[in-house]
Amino acid sequence: MTLSSLGFSLARPVLHRLDAETAHGLTISLLKTGLAPRTPFSNPALRQTIAGLDFPNPVGLAAGFDKNAEVPDAMLGLGFGFVEVGTLTPRPQAGNPKPRLFRLSKDEAVINRMGFNNDGHAAALKRLEARASRGGIVGVNLGANKDSEDRMADYVAGLSAFAAVAGFYVINISSPNTPGLRGLQSREELQQLLDRLNEARARLSRRVPMVLKVAPDLRNDEMEDIVLCCGHGAVDALMVSNTTLARPPLKSAQATEQGGLSGKPLFAMSTSRLANFWLMSEGKIPLIGVGGIHDADSAWTKIRAGASLIELYSALIYGGPQLVAEILAGLEQRLKIHRLSHISEAVGAEAHQIAEGRYRPKMAPVSPVSCNRSSA
């Protein structure tokens, strides 16, 4: 048992007795002490170069965990190849009334209706500037204030605010917890938004890759419109997907709470959408797979569906920090099983089967100790 897994096994019962948001706040406070174990990971077979960025491995931390850019280095130290902070809005906002974050333990899922609660651009920028010399890829997830008179302008403001420190931008127009926000995914509004963002990017002295994060609750025609808008370099990648408003069969009493569902129950829907985006774009737009990743098999399936990079968050609540090492070890083993020399060879290899619900992954045992570790 590793130090991180031992610590989690001891801390989990205490944290899970607290309400979910209090436990999360305590976790952030503990990480800020700098005492978290460092397990950096390096293996040339898992490195990915996307949009000009060299990712040491394809497993990233999804937005929502580190909303205010308080602990990106602690999370990079756990072995993540990159982390995403936010969602950040121009002005601080309190978000929706509490309670607004719910564990669905029987389902290994989470429902949230946070509402972009964050300290605003200025506070996060100060923190990111202070850690800029430490390296590592830190993406910045951008949102719009709930009461904004011009939401598109809020996203443009984010490009300017973080141009010097962001590894990449994520344009989050797919949260279900800000009324009307998902309307920006419609073809006409999305085209207008992307035009404004790219005009703004052209004026900046530093080019930062831009990713569009979309919802899983999309029809085929809506996905086709998004692909049309995002082609020809309008974005550097698509992130599929955010949380869902749908409710697959769930066992937990909290299943009736309003908000976006994440975790294991989101996996099938988000991975199907991912495969469809890969097919619709003919593999020409890099994809980042998010939603329901909870072990090496689910991570591998995302990659076979078309993801060059993947992200997770909810699974950490149930699997602990050692989950990162377990997934990376599992990906190494799957490359050997499939006789592949590099992870890029697996991207999209089973997109047709996954889109049609016919894919069954080849299983492999997981042994974290097989990971190739770089020195801390």
C-alpha positions in Angstrom: 0.0 0.0 0.0 1.4 3.4 -1.0 1.6 6.4 1.3 -1.2 8.2 -0.6 -3.5 5.1 -0.6 -2.9 4.6 3.2 -3.7 8.3 3.9 -6.8 8.1 1.8 -8.0 4.9 3.5 -7.6 6.6 6.9 -9.2 9.9 5.8 -12.1 8.7 3.7 -14.4 7.6 6.6 -13.9 11.0 8.2 -14.4 13.0 5.0 -17.5 11.0 4.0 -19.2 11.8 7.3 -19.1 15.5 6.4 -21.4 17.0 3.8 -19.7 16.9 0.4 -18.8 20.6 0.0 -17.3 20.8 3.5 -15.3 17.7 2.9 -14.1 19.2 -0.4 -13.0 22.4 1.3 -11.1 20.5 3.9 -9.3 18.5 1.2 -8.2 21.7 -0.6 -7.0 23.0 2.8 -4.9 19.9 3.4 -3.4 20.0 -0.1 -2.4 23.6 0.4 -0.1 22.5 3.3 2.2 21.0 0.7 2.3 17.7 2.5 0.7 15.6 -0.2 2.9 12.8 -1.5 4.6 13.4 -4.8 4.4 10.7 -7.4 5.3 12.3 -10.8 5.0 10.0 -13.8 7.0 9.7 -17.0 6.8 7.2 -19.8 7.6 8.2 -23.4 4.9 5.7 -24.6 2.2 7.8 -22.9 3.4 11.3 -23.8 1.0 13.2 -26.1 1.6 16.4 -28.1 -1.7 18.2 -28.7 -2.1 21.7 -30.0 1.7 22.3 -29.6 1.7 21.2 -25.9 3.8 18.3 -24.7 1.7 16.4 -22.1 3.9 14.0 -20.0 0.9 11.6 -19.8 -2.7 11.8 -21.0 -4.5 11.7 -17.6 -5.6 15.2 -16.4 -7.6 16.6 -13.5 -11.0 18.0 -14.6 -12.3 21.4 -13.7 -14.4 21.7 -10.6 -11.9 20.3 -8.1 -9.6 23.3 -8.0 -12.0 26.1 -8.7 -9.8 28.9 -7.6 -6.3 27.7 -8.7 -5.2 27.0 -5.2 -3.6 23.6 -5.5 -2.5 22.9 -9.2 1.0 21.9 -8.2 -0.2 19.5 -5.5 -2.3 17.8 -8.1 0.4 17.7 -10.7 2.5 16.1 -8.0 0.1 13.2 -7.7 0.9 12.1 -11.2 -1.6 14.0 -13.4 -0.2 15.0 -16.8 -2.0 18.3 -16.6 -4.6 20.0 -14.5 -7.5 22.3 -15.2 -8.6 25.0 -12.8 -11.9 26.8 -12.6 -14.5 27.4 -13.7 -13.5 31.1 -13.4 -15.7 34.1 -14.1 -14.7 37.8 -14.5 -16.3 38.8 -11.2 -16.4 36.7 -8.0 -19.7 35.1 -7.4 -21.2 33.0 -4.6 -22.9 30.4 -6.8 -26.2 28.7 -6.0 -27.6 28.3 -2.5 -26.3 25.4 -0.3 -26.6 22.4 -0.2 -25.5 22.1 -3.8 -23.1 19.2 -3.9 -24.2 15.6 -3.3 -22.4 12.3 -3.1 -24.3 9.3 -4.6 -22.1 6.7 -2.9 -24.0 3.6 -4.0 -23.5 4.8 -7.6 -20.0 6.2 -7.3 -21.5 9.4 -8.6 -21.9 13.1 -7.8 -24.7 15.6 -8.4 -23.8 19.3 -8.3 -25.6 22.6 -8.9 -22.7 24.8 -7.7 -23.4 27.6 -10.2 -19.8 28.7 -11.0 -18.9 29.7 -7.4 -15.4 31.2 -7.6 -13.2 34.1 -6.5 -13.1 35.7 -9.9 -10.3 36.3 -12.5 -8.1 38.6 -10.4 -7.7 36.3 -7.4 -6.9 33.2 -9.6 -4.6 35.2 -11.8 -2.5 36.2 -8.8 -2.1 32.6 -7.7 -1.2 31.4 -11.2 1.3 34.1 -11.6 3.0 33.1 -8.3 3.4 29.5 -9.5 4.2 30.2 -13.2 7.9 29.3 -12.9 7.2 25.8 -11.6 6.2 24.4 -14.9 3.6 21.9 -15.7 0.5 22.3 -17.9 -2.3 24.2 -16.1 -5.5 24.8 -18.2 -7.9 27.6 -17.2 -11.7 26.8 -17.5 -13.6 30.0 -18.3 -17.2 30.8 -17.7 -19.6 33.7 -17.6 -21.1 35.5 -14.6 -24.7 34.6 -14.0 -25.9 38.2 -14.2 -23.7 39.2 -17.1 -25.2 41.5 -19.7 -22.9 40.1 -22.4 -21.8 36.5 -21.7 -19.6 36.3 -24.8 -17.7 39.3 -23.5 -17.0 37.4 -20.3 -15.2 34.7 -22.2 -13.2 37.2 -24.2 -12.2 38.8 -20.9 -10.9 35.5 -19.7 -8.6 35.1 -22.7 -7.0 38.4 -22.0 -6.8 37.9 -18.2 -5.0 34.6 -18.4 -3.0 35.0 -21.6 0.4 35.0 -19.8 -0.2 32.0 -17.5 -2.7 29.6 -19.1 -1.4 26.4 -20.6 -4.7 26.2 -22.5 -8.2 27.7 -22.2 -11.4 25.7 -21.8 -14.5 27.6 -23.0 -17.2 26.2 -20.7 -20.6 26.8 -22.3 -22.0 23.5 -21.2 -22.6 23.7 -17.5 -26.3 22.9 -16.7 -26.3 25.1 -13.6 -26.2 28.6 -15.2 -29.6 29.3 -16.8 -29.4 29.7 -20.5 -25.7 29.0 -20.8 -26.1 25.9 -22.9 -27.8 28.0 -25.5 -24.3 29.1 -26.6 -23.9 25.6 -28.1 -26.5 26.3 -30.8 -24.9 26.8 -34.2 -25.7 30.5 -34.6 -24.6 31.5 -31.1 -21.6 29.2 -31.1 -20.3 30.6 -34.4 -20.7 34.1 -33.1 -18.8 33.2 -29.9 -16.0 31.5 -31.6 -15.6 34.4 -34.1 -15.3 36.8 -31.2 -12.9 34.6 -29.3 -10.6 34.1 -32.3 -10.6 37.8 -33.1 -9.5 38.4 -29.5 -6.9 35.7 -29.6 -5.4 37.2 -32.7 -4.7 40.4 -30.8 -2.9 38.7 -28.0 0.9 38.5 -27.9 0.9 34.9 -26.9 -1.1 32.2 -28.6 -2.8 29.9 -26.1 -4.6 26.7 -27.3 -8.4 26.9 -26.9 -10.7 24.0 -26.1 -14.5 24.0 -26.2 -16.3 21.9 -23.6 -19.6 20.5 -24.6 -22.6 18.8 -22.9 -23.4 15.1 -23.3 -27.1 16.0 -23.7 -26.8 16.7 -27.4 -28.7 15.4 -30.4 -26.8 14.2 -33.5 -27.7 17.3 -35.4 -26.5 19.5 -32.6 -23.2 17.6 -32.6 -22.9 18.0 -36.3 -23.4 21.8 -36.0 -20.7 21.9 -33.3 -18.2 20.0 -35.5 -18.9 22.4 -38.4 -18.3 25.5 -36.2 -15.2 24.0 -34.6 -13.4 22.8 -37.8 -10.6 24.5 -39.7 -8.8 25.6 -36.6 -11.6 27.5 -34.9 -10.7 25.5 -31.7 -7.7 23.4 -30.9 -9.7 20.6 -29.3 -13.1 19.6 -28.1 -13.8 18.4 -24.5 -16.5 15.8 -24.3 -18.3 16.1 -21.9 -19.7 18.1 -19.1 -22.2 16.7 -16.6 -25.6 15.5 -17.6 -29.2 16.5 -16.6 -30.3 12.9 -17.6 -30.9 10.4 -14.9 -30.0 6.8 -15.8 -31.1 4.2 -13.2 -29.5 5.2 -9.8 -29.5 3.5 -6.4 -28.7 6.4 -4.1 -31.3 8.4 -2.2 -29.8 11.7 -3.5 -30.6 10.7 -7.1 -33.6 13.1 -7.2 -31.4 16.2 -6.5 -31.3 18.8 -9.2 -28.1 19.5 -11.0 -25.5 17.9 -13.2 -24.7 14.2 -12.7 -21.1 13.1 -12.9 -19.2 9.9 -12.1 -19.7 6.2 -13.2 -23.3 6.6 -14.5 -22.2 9.3 -16.9 -19.6 7.0 -18.6 -21.7 5.3 -21.2 -23.4 8.5 -22.4 -20.3 10.6 -22.5 -18.2 8.0 -24.2 -20.8 7.4 -26.9 -20.9 11.1 -27.6 -17.1 11.1 -27.7 -17.0 8.4 -30.3 -19.7 10.2 -32.3 -17.6 13.4 -32.3 -14.6 11.5 -33.4 -16.5 10.0 -36.3 -18.3 13.2 -37.3 -15.0 15.1 -37.3 -13.2 12.3 -39.1 -10.6 12.4 -36.3 -9.4 15.9 -37.4 -10.3 17.7 -34.2 -8.4 16.5 -31.1 -10.7 15.3 -28.4 -10.4 15.3 -24.6 -12.6 12.6 -23.0 -14.3 13.4 -19.7 -17.1 11.7 -17.8 -17.3 8.6 -15.7 -13.6 7.5 -15.9 -13.1 5.4 -12.8 -10.4 2.8 -13.6 -7.9 1.8 -16.3 -10.6 0.0 -18.4 -12.8 3.1 -18.6 -9.8 5.3 -19.3 -8.7 2.9 -22.1 -12.2 2.9 -23.6 -12.2 6.7 -23.7 -9.0 6.6 -25.7 -10.3 3.9 -28.0 -13.4 6.1 -28.6 -11.3 9.0 -29.8 -9.8 10.8 -26.8 -6.1 11.9 -27.1 -6.3 13.1 -23.5 -8.7 12.2 -20.7 -9.7 13.9 -17.4 -11.3 12.7 -14.2 -12.5 14.2 -10.9 -15.5 12.5 -9.3 -13.7 9.1 -9.2 -11.1 10.6 -6.8 -13.9 10.9 -4.2 -14.3 7.1 -4.2 -10.9 5.8 -5.5 -8.5 8.3 -3.8 -5.3 9.8 -5.1 -3.7 6.5 -5.9 -6.3 6.1 -8.7 -4.1 8.2 -11.0 -1.1 5.7 -10.6 -3.5 2.8 -11.1 -4.9 4.2 -14.4 -1.4 5.1 -15.7 -0.1 1.6 -14.9 -3.2 0.1 -16.6 -2.6 2.1 -19.7 1.0 0.9 -19.9 -0.3 -2.7 -19.6 -2.9 -2.3 -22.3 -0.3 -1.0 -24.7 1.6 -4.2 -24.2 -1.5 -6.4 -24.5 -2.4 -4.7 -27.8 1.3 -4.6 -29.0 1.2 -0.9 -29.5 4.3 1.3 -29.1 2.6 4.5 -28.3 -0.8 5.6 -26.9 -1.6 7.7 -30.0 -2.0 4.4 -31.9 -5.0 3.5 -29.8 -6.9 6.8 -30.3 -10.2 6.3 -32.1 -9.3 2.6 -32.9 -12.8 1.4 -31.7 -14.9 4.6 -32.3 -17.3 2.8 -34.6 -17.9 -0.1 -32.2 -18.3 2.3 -29.2 -20.7 4.6 -31.0 -22.8 1.5 -31.9 -22.5 0.0 -28.4 -20.6 -3.1 -29.6 -17.2 -2.5 -27.9 -15.9 -4.8 -25.1 -12.5 -3.9 -23.8 -9.8 -6.5 -23.4 -9.3 -6.7 -19.6 -5.9 -6.5 -17.9 -4.7 -6.6 -14.3 -3.7 -3.3 -12.7 -0.5 -3.0 -10.7 0.5 0.6 -9.7 4.1 -0.5 -8.9 4.7 -1.1 -12.6 4.5 2.6 -13.3 7.7 4.2 -14.5 8.3 7.0 -12.0 10.5 10.0 -12.5 12.3 11.5 -9.5 10.4 14.0 -7.5 
